[in-house]
Amino acid sequence: MVAPSAKPPARPQSPESAPTGPPSWWPDSGRDTHAVIDLDAITGNVVTIRRYVSPANVIAVVKANAYGHGAVMVADAAIAAGATTLAVATVDEGVQLREAGLQAPILVMGPAADAEYASAFRNGLIVSLAEIDQIEPATLAAVKLGTVGEVHLKIETGMNRYGAPAGQVLRVARRLDTTRQLRLGGVFTHFADADGPDLGFTAEQEARFSAILDAMIRDGIDPALTHVANSAGAIRLPSVRQVAVRLGIGLYGLAPAPDIELPHGVRPALRLRSRVAMVRQLRPGDTVSYGRTYQATGNETVALIPVGYGDGLRRAASATGWMDLAGEQAPIRGRVCMDQTVVAAPSGIRRGDPVTVIGDGSDAAQTADDLARMAGTINYEIATGIAGRVPRWYLRNGRPVALEQRGVVTRF
Ligand SMILES: *Cc1c(COP(=O)(O)O)cnc(C)c1O
């Protein structure tokens, strides 16, 4: 882990190196603090990574509200770009996508409660099973609905989270194979360390998975759609791609770990932005925000930004984070509050000026990776932490095509 730097790294900003990033459309209605999600980035990331892992298919992982990007619009874009299946963590997440009109296959990767199988099958979701005890409630739900429920068998190979232990997996597979109300549509496992420096354990997991598949096939059971790799595995290990890869963090243009390089052209889709709500002058000795952790040494102009940890700007960015104000790095002054943050203001800044709070690397703002480093966490948690109260605007060709606000998607 790299220690958070006290000062933002220098990023040259001059007219010659004008940002060449995504187009800069700004909303003229609603709350100043908002996220913009460039759907062209989602599309490009799917197309690029699909080509990269070909002939494997791409399962787009849109759990946790598509890692904070908004599940409905991201799922829509990923399927349109060629992903064959959507994956979520919970039945409820799958139902949300069905209710929004998505028709693609949807896999629920995590364990479901017995009481959720009915809702899952009624909505045509694929559930993951790992234990013999789950077969009866799942079967009952399918029988009651008069349907055949599709299931994928989740196999334990080293993560020791959700999955059928090696000693039981064939028994579960045989039971599934002979249960007419359930259809075995796939078999999968999950890597514990595909983003780590040593891929030895990942290779071991793959070998265990392959051995189990062989045993199933010898038993006359068709494993159908096999999928193993997460983003890190898909990018780093061509040999373990199976029929499909489960693409999560890479779909959003973020790297699974700081030292893993994404395929060329894959780029972050989300930026968190706001506007200056107020400009004020500090005099020597004045302090800023809770705990008075910042004290002005001279006359200083600061700007108030209506964004805080209640929006997903981590409190760990207090004093060490920075935003983009008028193309310049503006260090955070004092503590990040729940709803407001103060930054140093470059000269000439006025109320209403645009601010990038979390950038995509094409601007002068901190990125999700920068924030993760400051907070001692991973970019996954930063993206997923963009709060529900933040309106999400979706762009195509730099123009808004949809808004997600209070959980409701409006398309224009
Ligand atoms: C979240 C998740 C993924 C996606 O992982 P990334 O590292 O984001 O690509 C894949 N498979 C399972 C089982 C998961 O829970």
The ligand as an SDF file (V2000), in Angstrom:
LIG
                    3D

 15 15  0  0  0  0  0  0  0  0999 V2000
  -18.3500   -9.1260   -7.9140 C   0  0  0  0  0  0  0  0  0  0  0  0
  -18.1010  -10.4210   -8.5380 C   0  0  0  0  0  0  0  0  0  0  0  0
  -17.4760  -10.4780   -9.7970 C   0  0  0  0  0  0  0  0  0  0  0  0
  -16.8830   -9.2680  -10.4920 C   0  0  0  0  0  0  0  0  0  0  0  0
  -15.5780   -9.0440   -9.9900 O   0  0  0  0  0  0  0  0  0  0  0  0
  -14.6750   -7.8440  -10.5750 P   0  0  0  0  0  0  0  0  0  0  0  0
  -13.4140   -7.9710   -9.8210 O   0  0  0  0  0  0  0  0  0  0  0  0
  -15.3970   -6.5900  -10.2660 O   0  0  0  0  0  0  0  0  0  0  0  0
  -14.5450   -8.0830  -12.0220 O   0  0  0  0  0  0  0  0  0  0  0  0
  -17.3740  -11.7230  -10.4050 C   0  0  0  0  0  0  0  0  0  0  0  0
  -17.8580  -12.8280   -9.7990 N   0  0  0  0  0  0  0  0  0  0  0  0
  -18.4280  -12.8070   -8.5850 C   0  0  0  0  0  0  0  0  0  0  0  0
  -18.9140  -14.0770   -7.9650 C   0  0  0  0  0  0  0  0  0  0  0  0
  -18.5600  -11.6110   -7.8950 C   0  0  0  0  0  0  0  0  0  0  0  0
  -19.1110  -11.5940   -6.6810 O   0  0  0  0  0  0  0  0  0  0  0  0
  1  2  1  0
  2  3  1  0
  2 14  2  0
  3  4  1  0
  3 10  2  0
  4  5  1  0
  5  6  1  0
  6  7  2  0
  6  8  1  0
  6  9  1  0
 10 11  1  0
 11 12  2  0
 12 13  1  0
 12 14  1  0
 14 15  1  0
M  END
$$$$
